[in-house]
Amino acid sequence: MIDDMQKKQTAESTSTVSMDSTYTGRDLGVTTGPNVCCFKVWSPAAVQMGLVLYPPLTGGNPEQTPNQLKQSILSMHPDEQDLWVLDVEGDLRGYRYMYKSTFADGTSTTAVDPYARAVTMNGEMGVIVYMEETHPEGWEQDIRPECSHPTDAVLYELHVRDFSIHPSSGIVNKGKYLAFTETGLRDAAGNKLGIDHLAELGITHVHLLPVFDFATVDESNADNDLKDASNYNWGYDPLHYNVPEGSYATRADDPETRIREFKSMILALHRKGIGVIMDVVYNHTFDTAESSFEKLVPGYYYRQHADGTYSNGSGTGNETASERAMVRKFIIDSVRFWAEEYHVDGFRFDLMGLIDITTMKQLASELHHQVSPSILLYGEPWAAMDSPLGDEMTVKGTQRGAGFAVFNDDFRGLIKGDSDGDGKGFATGENGKEDQLWTGVQGSIHDFTEGPAETINYVTVHDNLNLWDKVARTQGLQDTLGFLVYNEDGSIRGFDNVEEAVRKADPYLQIDPDNVLENETVRRCLLANGIVLTSQGVPLIAAGDEMLRSKFGDANSHESGDIVNAIHWDQKQRFKPVFDYYRGLIQLRREHPAFRMRTREMIEQHVRLLHKEQGLLVFELQGEDVQDTWKRIIVIFNASPKTRSVSIPSGRWKAAVEDGCVHADSLGTMENSKDHQYSDNSQVQVKRLSMTVLYSEC
């Protein structure tokens, strides 16, 4: 993150560029051809533009290799639509390049191409690559996993480094894209690990935290000391939008390696039937004055207040002006590049409130009509701070009918309570939430959505306390379990360092290993995500929830390093009943369309409230009319600390889910289901802090 000085930075010049000025072609940056490269850059304020070329790096430190610092400056030519262009003949593979712009007042800047597709280590220069030469074997045959409707998706939010960095992962390429290509890994008990675990769990899409090139990790040092927290970041500090992050590649110093390995990751996940969502951060850049945007077109790419200061709706010092023609174009061009070149299956927009609604609608339309109708698009419908964008912000409700979804923070709060404190929700012990919970269960169609495809249902993601830590905090267990407490200066209260504090913590102190599902914290966690996975809409779970992942009470672990963030794969066996429950619920959802209705009308006609009272919600899904093999389904949420007797309609019912267990033994069947005969006014016993799902086939 940037410091306070930068947050107060003032725009030195207000752009004189027409806000309607635009270039309509899709060939900005470098277009490669047989023995020629065409360079195009948009910079209407420049009076001169030079292409600065450096020879390819051949190994070693360029500071010690003078020849590799030799540069050629070639004059670019002004063209229509405020372009500067230049065709350069010859084989330029591996050449590094920059743009040198000169303005009317005599000032000059040197910038990396905003449209660069490859860069040197730490993104200091653009690099010319032939993208068709970066394909891994089998890339031409890659096929997107089928997703015929957004409500068919089950999303799984994951950080590349967290996935594999812990020794218990058994993965060789720890912290790398290639970790996703390693198959056949199992722990000592025979449990599947890595990508095989993801396929076994049954999720449809992996939502990766930012994997574009971000600024705050030194790519030359990312693997030197795994205890060094500076090697770690979530990636919400954009540097180069069209280049994969180098610290996740086996060689950050080779521009093609990160591209090829990124594609290898996509290919491996696709072969497992799993789509890939990119977390994208177009709402701000890491730096302002030193960004390529500001260097090439001063005052244009960022929103400003009337006094010329940068607006700060992102809370990081700037916000991009998506409503301006060439900013909108950049965002759409960039997203389409990832979707088309890298076969990415969807995009999650960070602080989507700062992207104007016109841009989001245009982007959704282009993606679905010109790339693939199965691409998922969703984001956070809020900003971090006030923005001058005003009524054009993409907030809850503006997405109606526009082809994308928004995070449902209302439903999130109703289920768990606040994000970092002691506040409670339905699943964590707060009464009086039943009416609002029922609204969320119906896909928020009577709140802010036109249909269930527009709501992303979740309880926790990377931000704030994760699920285990949040539930434990609502029970007042943070001190007992040894959760980390940070002082104002960033130090750990009572300890010399984070490693020592984590070693002393015991997040699972109160779990009986022989009766995992009897633990109250476990039961509340399973209830929370059970609600998510059985509600109408698009469910998202955070990586590791299925293994009771803890971050030791760290509510903002973006710089806390592997010691806090790594997924501990040994917990799969330790908490196997929890994994089995998640797997079973995901299987249940994917097999039965009654849990994933597609329209408002279907929900209004076929989802019926049966009963609600303090800590209890009971509803019925009429499956026969939505082509489900189960004609009727009853779902019961019991958030009270005692068993409840619940009246249900008469009929012959089988229990698919009860008391923390899903009776599913194989795909396509619900075996070992408990068969019950109920008459009028029959009572079913629903255990404390649990969900019950009953179904009838007749």
Solvent accessible surface area in square Angstrom, and as a share of the most:
residue,aa,sasa,rsa
1,M,104,0.46
2,I,16,0.08
3,D,90,0.47
4,D,94,0.49
5,M,155,0.69
6,Q,33,0.15
7,K,80,0.34
8,K,158,0.67
9,Q,54,0.24
10,T,69,0.40
11,A,8,0.06
12,E,174,0.78
13,S,53,0.34
14,T,93,0.54
15,S,15,0.10
16,T,132,0.77
17,V,14,0.08
18,S,67,0.43
19,M,75,0.34
20,D,122,0.63
21,S,19,0.12
22,T,48,0.28
23,Y,20,0.08
24,T,101,0.59
25,G,22,0.21
26,R,125,0.46
27,D,47,0.24
28,L,14,0.07
29,G,1,0.01
30,V,25,0.15
31,T,67,0.39
32,T,41,0.24
33,G,17,0.17
34,P,133,0.84
35,N,101,0.52
36,V,49,0.28
37,C,0,0.00
38,C,32,0.19
39,F,0,0.00
40,K,39,0.16
41,V,6,0.04
42,W,9,0.03
43,S,0,0.00
44,P,36,0.23
45,A,32,0.24
46,A,10,0.08
47,V,79,0.45
48,Q,116,0.52
49,M,6,0.03
50,G,8,0.07
51,L,0,0.00
52,V,5,0.03
53,L,14,0.07
54,Y,24,0.09
55,P,33,0.21
56,P,41,0.26
57,L,66,0.33
58,T,121,0.70
59,G,52,0.50
60,G,68,0.65
61,N,70,0.36
62,P,39,0.24
63,E,132,0.59
64,Q,145,0.64
65,T,43,0.25
66,P,104,0.65
67,N,89,0.46
68,Q,5,0.02
69,L,75,0.37
70,K,128,0.54
71,Q,94,0.42
72,S,58,0.38
73,I,89,0.45
74,L,62,0.31
75,S,85,0.55
76,M,8,0.03
77,H,102,0.45
78,P,98,0.62
79,D,70,0.36
80,E,129,0.58
81,Q,73,0.32
82,D,56,0.29
83,L,5,0.02
84,W,23,0.08
85,V,27,0.15
86,L,20,0.10
87,D,91,0.47
88,V,20,0.11
89,E,143,0.64
90,G,22,0.21
91,D,83,0.43
92,L,13,0.06
93,R,105,0.38
94,G,27,0.26
95,Y,63,0.24
96,R,7,0.02
97,Y,3,0.01
98,M,25,0.11
99,Y,0,0.00
100,K,75,0.32
101,S,0,0.00
102,T,31,0.18
103,F,21,0.09
104,A,91,0.71
105,D,111,0.58
106,G,56,0.53
107,T,74,0.43
108,S,55,0.35
109,T,40,0.23
110,T,52,0.30
111,A,3,0.02
112,V,14,0.08
113,D,2,0.01
114,P,23,0.15
115,Y,32,0.12
116,A,3,0.02
117,R,95,0.35
118,A,0,0.00
119,V,0,0.00
120,T,13,0.07
121,M,63,0.28
122,N,50,0.26
123,G,6,0.05
124,E,119,0.53
125,M,34,0.15
126,G,0,0.00
127,V,8,0.04
128,I,2,0.01
129,V,14,0.08
130,Y,10,0.04
131,M,13,0.06
132,E,107,0.48
133,E,73,0.33
134,T,0,0.00
135,H,50,0.23
136,P,18,0.11
137,E,167,0.75
138,G,18,0.17
139,W,7,0.03
140,E,132,0.59
141,Q,132,0.58
142,D,24,0.12
143,I,139,0.71
144,R,54,0.20
145,P,26,0.16
146,E,161,0.72
147,C,12,0.07
148,S,74,0.48
149,H,36,0.16
150,P,46,0.29
151,T,0,0.00
152,D,26,0.14
153,A,0,0.00
154,V,1,0.00
155,L,0,0.00
156,Y,1,0.01
157,E,7,0.03
158,L,2,0.01
159,H,7,0.03
160,V,1,0.01
161,R,7,0.02
162,D,5,0.02
163,F,1,0.00
164,S,0,0.00
165,I,10,0.05
166,H,39,0.18
167,P,104,0.66
168,S,32,0.21
169,S,0,0.00
170,G,42,0.41
171,I,1,0.01
172,V,125,0.72
173,N,38,0.20
174,K,64,0.27
175,G,1,0.01
176,K,16,0.07
177,Y,0,0.00
178,L,39,0.19
179,A,0,0.00
180,F,0,0.00
181,T,50,0.29
182,E,27,0.12
183,T,79,0.46
184,G,63,0.60
185,L,41,0.20
186,R,140,0.51
187,D,35,0.18
188,A,119,0.93
189,A,63,0.49
190,G,32,0.31
191,N,13,0.07
192,K,70,0.30
193,L,5,0.03
194,G,0,0.00
195,I,1,0.00
196,D,16,0.08
197,H,0,0.00
198,L,0,0.00
199,A,41,0.32
200,E,40,0.18
201,L,1,0.00
202,G,16,0.15
203,I,3,0.02
204,T,14,0.08
205,H,7,0.03
206,V,0,0.00
207,H,0,0.00
208,L,0,0.00
209,L,5,0.03
210,P,1,0.01
211,V,0,0.00
212,F,2,0.01
213,D,1,0.00
214,F,5,0.02
215,A,30,0.23
216,T,46,0.27
217,V,6,0.03
218,D,67,0.35
219,E,12,0.05
220,S,61,0.39
221,N,44,0.22
222,A,2,0.02
223,D,81,0.42
224,N,111,0.57
225,D,71,0.37
226,L,85,0.42
227,K,150,0.64
228,D,46,0.24
229,A,40,0.31
230,S,71,0.46
231,N,4,0.02
232,Y,5,0.02
233,N,10,0.05
234,W,10,0.04
235,G,0,0.00
236,Y,19,0.07
237,D,4,0.02
238,P,2,0.01
239,L,68,0.34
240,H,14,0.06
241,Y,10,0.04
242,N,5,0.03
243,V,0,0.00
244,P,0,0.00
245,E,0,0.00
246,G,0,0.00
247,S,5,0.03
248,Y,6,0.02
249,A,3,0.02
250,T,62,0.36
251,R,129,0.47
252,A,11,0.08
253,D,65,0.34
254,D,41,0.21
255,P,25,0.16
256,E,45,0.20
257,T,18,0.11
258,R,1,0.00
259,I,0,0.00
260,R,79,0.29
261,E,16,0.07
262,F,0,0.00
263,K,0,0.00
264,S,21,0.13
265,M,0,0.00
266,I,0,0.00
267,L,9,0.05
268,A,16,0.13
269,L,0,0.00
270,H,12,0.05
271,R,167,0.61
272,K,76,0.32
273,G,41,0.39
274,I,2,0.01
275,G,0,0.00
276,V,0,0.00
277,I,0,0.00
278,M,0,0.00
279,D,0,0.00
280,V,2,0.01
281,V,0,0.00
282,Y,5,0.02
283,N,0,0.00
284,H,6,0.03
285,T,7,0.04
286,F,56,0.23
287,D,37,0.19
288,T,0,0.00
289,A,40,0.31
290,E,110,0.49
291,S,15,0.10
292,S,21,0.14
293,F,14,0.06
294,E,17,0.07
295,K,43,0.18
296,L,3,0.02
297,V,1,0.00
298,P,35,0.22
299,G,1,0.01
300,Y,0,0.00
301,Y,16,0.06
302,Y,0,0.00
303,R,7,0.02
304,Q,29,0.13
305,H,85,0.38
306,A,121,0.94
307,D,109,0.57
308,G,11,0.10
309,T,40,0.23
310,Y,15,0.06
311,S,0,0.00
312,N,29,0.15
313,G,0,0.00
314,S,6,0.04
315,G,22,0.21
316,T,16,0.09
317,G,2,0.02
318,N,0,0.00
319,E,0,0.00
320,T,3,0.02
321,A,0,0.00
322,S,0,0.00
323,E,65,0.29
324,R,38,0.14
325,A,29,0.23
326,M,4,0.02
327,V,4,0.03
328,R,47,0.17
329,K,24,0.10
330,F,7,0.03
331,I,2,0.01
332,I,7,0.04
333,D,17,0.09
334,S,1,0.00
335,V,0,0.00
336,R,17,0.06
337,F,20,0.08
338,W,0,0.00
339,A,0,0.00
340,E,69,0.31
341,E,34,0.15
342,Y,0,0.00
343,H,41,0.18
344,V,0,0.00
345,D,7,0.04
346,G,0,0.00
347,F,0,0.00
348,R,2,0.01
349,F,1,0.00
350,D,15,0.08
351,L,20,0.10
352,M,0,0.00
353,G,0,0.00
354,L,0,0.00
355,I,1,0.00
356,D,1,0.01
357,I,21,0.11
358,T,60,0.35
359,T,0,0.00
360,M,0,0.00
361,K,96,0.41
362,Q,74,0.33
363,L,0,0.00
364,A,1,0.01
365,S,53,0.34
366,E,33,0.15
367,L,0,0.00
368,H,43,0.19
369,H,150,0.67
370,Q,110,0.49
371,V,38,0.22
372,S,14,0.09
373,P,113,0.71
374,S,25,0.16
375,I,3,0.02
376,L,11,0.06
377,L,7,0.04
378,Y,2,0.01
379,G,0,0.00
380,E,11,0.05
381,P,7,0.04
382,W,65,0.23
383,A,23,0.18
384,A,58,0.45
385,M,111,0.49
386,D,132,0.68
387,S,19,0.12
388,P,69,0.43
389,L,17,0.08
390,G,39,0.37
391,D,147,0.76
392,E,78,0.35
393,M,33,0.15
394,T,0,0.00
395,V,57,0.33
396,K,60,0.25
397,G,14,0.14
398,T,42,0.25
399,Q,0,0.00
400,R,118,0.43
401,G,53,0.51
402,A,18,0.14
403,G,40,0.39
404,F,6,0.03
405,A,5,0.04
406,V,0,0.00
407,F,3,0.01
408,N,1,0.01
409,D,32,0.16
410,D,64,0.33
411,F,2,0.01
412,R,53,0.19
413,G,24,0.23
414,L,20,0.10
415,I,0,0.00
416,K,4,0.02
417,G,8,0.08
418,D,67,0.34
419,S,23,0.15
420,D,61,0.32
421,G,23,0.22
422,D,83,0.43
423,G,30,0.29
424,K,84,0.36
425,G,0,0.00
426,F,1,0.00
427,A,0,0.00
428,T,3,0.02
429,G,35,0.34
430,E,71,0.32
431,N,78,0.40
432,G,59,0.56
433,K,52,0.22
434,E,14,0.06
435,D,87,0.45
436,Q,97,0.43
437,L,0,0.00
438,W,34,0.12
439,T,40,0.23
440,G,3,0.03
441,V,1,0.01
442,Q,18,0.08
443,G,0,0.00
444,S,3,0.02
445,I,4,0.02
446,H,104,0.47
447,D,70,0.36
448,F,10,0.04
449,T,2,0.01
450,E,91,0.41
451,G,11,0.11
452,P,0,0.00
453,A,24,0.18
454,E,15,0.07
455,T,0,0.00
456,I,3,0.01
457,N,1,0.00
458,Y,2,0.01
459,V,2,0.01
460,T,4,0.02
461,V,15,0.09
462,H,15,0.07
463,D,49,0.25
464,N,47,0.24
465,L,7,0.03
466,N,9,0.04
467,L,3,0.02
468,W,7,0.03
469,D,0,0.00
470,K,0,0.00
471,V,0,0.00
472,A,0,0.00
473,R,73,0.27
474,T,9,0.05
475,Q,55,0.25
476,G,50,0.48
477,L,25,0.13
478,Q,37,0.17
479,D,120,0.62
480,T,73,0.42
481,L,4,0.02
482,G,31,0.29
483,F,19,0.08
484,L,14,0.07
485,V,59,0.34
486,Y,81,0.31
487,N,51,0.26
488,E,189,0.85
489,D,121,0.63
490,G,49,0.47
491,S,48,0.31
492,I,9,0.05
493,R,145,0.53
494,G,74,0.72
495,F,70,0.29
496,D,136,0.70
497,N,67,0.34
498,V,33,0.19
499,E,34,0.15
500,E,49,0.22
501,A,2,0.01
502,V,17,0.10
503,R,171,0.62
504,K,145,0.61
505,A,13,0.10
506,D,56,0.29
507,P,9,0.06
508,Y,13,0.05
509,L,97,0.48
510,Q,95,0.42
511,I,17,0.09
512,D,67,0.35
513,P,108,0.68
514,D,126,0.65
515,N,74,0.38
516,V,7,0.04
517,L,29,0.14
518,E,91,0.41
519,N,22,0.11
520,E,65,0.29
521,T,4,0.02
522,V,0,0.00
523,R,10,0.04
524,R,19,0.07
525,C,3,0.02
526,L,8,0.04
527,L,2,0.01
528,A,0,0.00
529,N,2,0.01
530,G,0,0.00
531,I,0,0.00
532,V,0,0.00
533,L,1,0.01
534,T,2,0.01
535,S,0,0.00
536,Q,1,0.01
537,G,0,0.00
538,V,3,0.02
539,P,1,0.00
540,L,1,0.00
541,I,1,0.01
542,A,8,0.06
543,A,3,0.02
544,G,0,0.00
545,D,7,0.04
546,E,0,0.00
547,M,3,0.01
548,L,3,0.02
549,R,24,0.09
550,S,9,0.06
551,K,10,0.04
552,F,18,0.08
553,G,14,0.14
554,D,5,0.03
555,A,30,0.23
556,N,90,0.46
557,S,1,0.01
558,H,25,0.11
559,E,90,0.40
560,S,16,0.10
561,G,3,0.03
562,D,15,0.08
563,I,60,0.30
564,V,1,0.01
565,N,0,0.00
566,A,6,0.04
567,I,3,0.02
568,H,52,0.23
569,W,2,0.01
570,D,81,0.42
571,Q,18,0.08
572,K,1,0.00
573,Q,89,0.40
574,R,124,0.45
575,F,3,0.01
576,K,58,0.25
577,P,53,0.33
578,V,0,0.00
579,F,1,0.00
580,D,62,0.32
581,Y,7,0.03
582,Y,4,0.01
583,R,101,0.37
584,G,6,0.05
585,L,3,0.01
586,I,0,0.00
587,Q,22,0.10
588,L,1,0.01
589,R,2,0.01
590,R,108,0.39
591,E,44,0.20
592,H,8,0.04
593,P,34,0.22
594,A,0,0.00
595,F,0,0.00
596,R,38,0.14
597,M,1,0.00
598,R,100,0.37
599,T,55,0.32
600,R,77,0.28
601,E,97,0.43
602,M,54,0.24
603,I,0,0.00
604,E,85,0.38
605,Q,121,0.54
606,H,24,0.11
607,V,12,0.07
608,R,108,0.40
609,L,59,0.29
610,L,48,0.24
611,H,76,0.34
612,K,76,0.32
613,E,80,0.36
614,Q,114,0.51
615,G,4,0.04
616,L,3,0.01
617,L,0,0.00
618,V,0,0.00
619,F,1,0.00
620,E,2,0.01
621,L,0,0.00
622,Q,52,0.23
623,G,0,0.00
624,E,102,0.46
625,D,86,0.44
626,V,5,0.03
627,Q,152,0.68
628,D,11,0.06
629,T,109,0.64
630,W,8,0.03
631,K,76,0.32
632,R,70,0.26
633,I,0,0.00
634,I,0,0.00
635,V,0,0.00
636,I,0,0.00
637,F,0,0.00
638,N,0,0.00
639,A,7,0.05
640,S,13,0.08
641,P,98,0.62
642,K,129,0.55
643,T,61,0.35
644,R,32,0.12
645,S,65,0.42
646,V,4,0.02
647,S,60,0.39
648,I,6,0.03
649,P,37,0.23
650,S,44,0.28
651,G,23,0.22
652,R,120,0.44
653,W,0,0.00
654,K,57,0.24
655,A,0,0.00
656,A,0,0.00
657,V,0,0.00
658,E,40,0.18
659,D,42,0.22
660,G,9,0.09
661,C,61,0.36
662,V,23,0.13
663,H,30,0.14
664,A,22,0.17
665,D,84,0.43
666,S,48,0.31
667,L,149,0.74
668,G,59,0.57
669,T,56,0.33
670,M,27,0.12
671,E,80,0.36
672,N,113,0.58
673,S,25,0.16
674,K,105,0.45
675,D,70,0.36
676,H,60,0.27
677,Q,127,0.56
678,Y,24,0.09
679,S,76,0.49
680,D,106,0.55
681,N,127,0.65
682,S,19,0.12
683,Q,84,0.37
684,V,13,0.08
685,Q,102,0.45
686,V,0,0.00
687,K,94,0.40
688,R,64,0.23
689,L,3,0.01
690,S,7,0.04
691,M,1,0.01
692,T,3,0.02
693,V,0,0.00
694,L,1,0.01
695,Y,6,0.02
696,S,3,0.02
697,E,90,0.41
698,C,102,0.61
